[in-house]
Amino acid sequence: MCGIVGYVGRHNAVPVLISGLESLEYRGYDSAGVAVLQNDGIGIRKAKGKVDNLRTLLLNNPVSGKVGIGHTRWATHGAPSDRNAHPHFSNGEVIAVVHNGIIENYQELKDELEAKGYKFESETDTETAANLIYDFYKECNDLLEAVRLTLERIEGSYALGVLCSDCPDQIIAARKESPLIIGIGQGENFIASDIPAILEYTRDAYILDDKELALVKADSIQIFDIEGNEIEKSVYSYKWNVEAAQKSGYDHFMLKEIYEQPKVVKDNLAHRFSEDGKHIELDGIKLGKEQLKNINQIYIVACGTAYYAGLVGKYLLERIVRIPVNSEVASEFRYKDPLIDEHTLVIVVSQSGETADTLSALKLAKDRGARVLAIVNAVGSSIAREADDVLYTLAGFEIAVASTKAFSAQVTAMYLITLHIAQELGKISDEDFAEIKTALDKLPSQINDILTKAVPAIRKFVNKYIGSKNVFYIGRGLDYVVGMEGSLKLKEIAYLHSEPYAAGELKHGPIALIEEATLVVGVVTQESLFDKTKSNIKEVKARGAKVLAIAMKGNSSIEEVADDVIYIPRTHWMLTSILANIPQQLFAYYMALGLGEDIDKPRNLAKSVTVE
Ligand code: G6P
């Protein structure tokens, strides 16, 4: 949440900051702003809304300078407004600060500062940091030390970028629990919440760890611990190229990412089997027979779409490995005093690797002695670095706020982990393994098949159902989980009220909401449950619902009860989730398009949720 970028070098910082902020808009777009060191002090420009508004403001009222910081906001303290937009000045306009995170004790600090005569302009916690830094700076006349002393007083999370009008050659950066990297250029250096912001200029960066500070100048970068001791860090080289962070001819990042799924699944399957195809080989995972024998339960913990991918894993692991699996959203897990110990395997799932609740859940699990396996997309992210074992999902940048390809990659990872654990524990026969492997190999081309053939039909259904105000997704087993993800997508980008329900549970309440023309999406790909779900579809039909079914090819009797059907190619029961989800993604996408919504930047949401 919130994106930070900073530049110190020989060129005008403003264009670098603006393009960086545009790449970071997935982190929030309630307001944006820049602060630049000019000859006559720090110039700040900020505007409510997307970076485009800031761009317009800068055309009418420009600033320029060779050192600057920028911010794109997802509001936490104080409504989205010009006034609450970052950067924030200290009193006297000596210090300017951008901040990602939450200062939990800001009221106490603010009271102290007000007692000393400081005035506050905004409702944000960040302004407290700016004034506290200024207060220390007045005493010690050393910006780095003033920031360090401030950090000692702050409780909560932060990624900070700090400018001082007395120090025209530098930015101070600091991090705790919110991501921040220091990009290494030639004669210029950068700070950023994430690499896409600076990829145009460099792929090399230092990844700051918690409670580290950086003094960044055009020709040097020094990194310090919270005690002020200089430390050595190794350089991380990102593999991404600039194109990976562009739309490449698609109207939206979401559509581009939907169409990348055949490749993403293929990449995730490549090199994950032994040469003879008879075993799973997961680099970076040291979960062999010995470790697994010690495990008597599994927890899968995540947020949002990643949680649903984890839930697919729960259904698979329990059914195939026969081990108890609890699946929990991270914000619940971390406060429920979970029953975990050294015999628990905790699997955390995260695209960004920075989600605050998931990261805290991971730390809690480790503190209690559990072994933590992370399924993560962002290489070098906090979750990847903290976990005992990491399985990277190789999905590339996912920029659209609504997650699509990351889900398919995470579910593929769940397939691989399930097969690996099952094989290590002798819970799967060679024949079954071979059958699933054959089905897995077909998945990329089957996804492609849906993407090339289903779009006209889906657009037709969208036109038919676009007036729907309430949409239910029903299914059983894995189909229920897929429905959860489909429903989330529709809420996120089309802003439609939508609920997923276990098809068999519908009659215990929610069926009361079904009336003439209520849209029900019935996911019916699990053949062992086909007749049961079909009966539930009949029940909603009898009460006036319109039903759009997603079924496996060959099960055409679903047409007896559904108004419309989208068929997915035939596959093994355990692998239906990714295929069934593709039409759901397209349905949500074209619904949102038809309703004229901002698909890549849905209201109130952000991609990387680094606050609790
Ligand atoms: C936000 C995003 C979702 C994502 C969730 C978890 O809510 O909008 O798309 O699924 O966070 O994020 P993570 O990076 O941990 O997968």
Residues whose N, C-alpha, C, O or C-beta is under 5 A from the ligand:
A	BS01	G6P	C303 G304 T305 A306 V349 S350 Q351 S352 G353 T355 V401 A402 S403 A606 K607 V609
